Amino acid sequence: MSNFDRCPNCGKYDFQDNHKCGKQWEAYLLDYGFDNQDDPSEDTHTRYKAFGNKPTCAAEDLAEEQFSNWDYPEVIEIWLREDSKSEWIKVTITVETVPQFSGTIIERKGAKMK
């Protein structure tokens, strides 16, 4: 039986026998101290690894990983590129909070139930 665990390369939880990492991207999160927000190649701040077969998928996963503590902006901008020779692609991530409601019986009064 396959082991369900976190991939040491991309960080995804999956069944490791069948897991395949997405394409690796180099990324900058604009909310994390960009000096020049229009040209990521001139910045020396922290670069992140992002994984996904498309730049939007990689950006969504990186945003979820970095902002999973419910302390996040409504819009996140991320610059991505495949490697140092590739062009930079700017992706905007819109964050939506989806409430979930659940009920619990806390008291009963009246006729006894059988």
C-alpha positions as CSV (number, residue, x, y, z in Angstrom):
1,M,0.0,0.0,0.0
2,S,1.3,3.5,-0.9
3,N,2.5,5.8,1.8
4,F,0.5,9.0,2.2
5,D,3.1,11.7,3.1
6,R,4.5,15.1,2.2
7,C,6.7,15.1,-0.8
8,P,10.2,16.3,0.2
9,N,10.6,18.1,-3.1
10,C,7.3,20.0,-3.8
11,G,5.7,19.8,-0.3
12,K,2.4,18.3,-1.5
13,Y,0.7,15.7,0.6
14,D,-0.1,12.7,-1.7
15,F,0.3,8.9,-2.0
16,Q,4.1,8.9,-2.6
17,D,4.2,5.8,-4.9
18,N,2.1,7.6,-7.5
19,H,3.1,11.2,-6.9
20,K,4.6,13.3,-9.6
21,C,5.7,16.9,-8.8
22,G,4.5,19.6,-11.1
23,K,7.0,21.8,-13.0
24,Q,9.2,23.9,-10.8
25,W,8.9,27.7,-11.1
26,E,11.0,30.4,-9.5
27,A,8.7,32.9,-7.7
28,Y,8.5,36.2,-5.9
29,L,5.6,37.2,-3.7
30,L,5.0,40.9,-4.2
31,D,3.7,41.3,-0.7
32,Y,7.0,40.1,0.7
33,G,9.2,43.2,0.2
34,F,9.6,43.9,-3.4
35,D,11.7,47.0,-4.0
36,N,10.8,47.3,-7.6
37,Q,7.4,45.7,-8.2
38,D,7.5,46.1,-12.0
39,D,10.8,44.3,-12.6
40,P,11.4,41.2,-10.5
41,S,14.8,40.5,-12.1
42,E,16.3,43.6,-10.4
43,D,15.2,42.5,-6.9
44,T,17.4,40.6,-4.5
45,H,14.7,39.5,-2.0
46,T,13.7,35.9,-1.2
47,R,12.8,33.7,-4.1
48,Y,10.4,30.8,-3.6
49,K,10.0,27.5,-5.4
50,A,6.5,27.0,-6.7
51,F,5.2,23.8,-8.4
52,G,2.5,23.4,-11.0
53,N,2.0,22.5,-14.6
54,K,0.8,26.1,-15.4
55,P,1.9,29.4,-13.9
56,T,-1.5,30.0,-12.4
57,C,-1.6,26.6,-10.7
58,A,1.9,27.1,-9.3
59,A,1.0,30.6,-8.0
60,E,-2.3,29.4,-6.4
61,D,-0.4,26.6,-4.6
62,L,2.3,29.0,-3.4
63,A,-0.2,31.5,-2.1
64,E,-2.1,28.8,-0.3
65,E,1.1,27.5,1.3
66,Q,2.3,31.0,2.4
67,F,-1.0,32.3,3.6
68,S,-2.7,29.3,5.1
69,N,-3.0,30.8,8.5
70,W,-6.0,32.9,7.6
71,D,-3.9,36.1,7.7
72,Y,-3.9,37.1,4.1
73,P,-4.8,39.9,1.7
74,E,-7.7,39.7,-0.7
75,V,-5.4,39.9,-3.7
76,I,-1.9,38.5,-3.9
77,E,0.5,39.2,-6.8
78,I,3.2,36.7,-7.7
79,W,5.9,36.9,-10.3
80,L,7.0,33.5,-11.8
81,R,9.4,32.1,-14.3
82,E,10.5,28.7,-15.3
83,D,14.2,29.3,-15.1
84,S,16.7,32.2,-15.2
85,K,16.5,32.4,-19.0
86,S,12.7,32.6,-19.1
87,E,10.5,35.6,-19.1
88,W,8.7,36.6,-15.9
89,I,5.0,36.1,-15.7
90,K,2.9,38.1,-13.2
91,V,-0.1,36.3,-11.8
92,T,-2.8,37.8,-9.6
93,I,-4.4,35.5,-7.0
94,T,-7.8,36.4,-5.6
95,V,-8.5,35.0,-2.2
96,E,-12.1,34.1,-1.3
97,T,-13.2,33.1,2.2
98,V,-15.8,30.5,2.0
99,P,-17.7,30.0,5.3
100,Q,-19.0,26.6,6.3
101,F,-21.8,26.2,8.7
102,S,-22.6,23.1,10.8
103,G,-25.2,22.4,13.4
104,T,-25.0,20.6,16.8
105,I,-27.9,19.7,19.0
106,I,-27.2,21.1,22.4
107,E,-30.5,20.7,24.2
108,R,-33.9,18.9,23.8
109,K,-37.2,19.7,25.6
110,G,-40.6,18.2,25.5
111,A,-41.7,14.7,24.6
112,K,-39.2,11.9,25.2
113,M,-37.8,10.3,22.1
114,K,-38.0,6.6,21.6
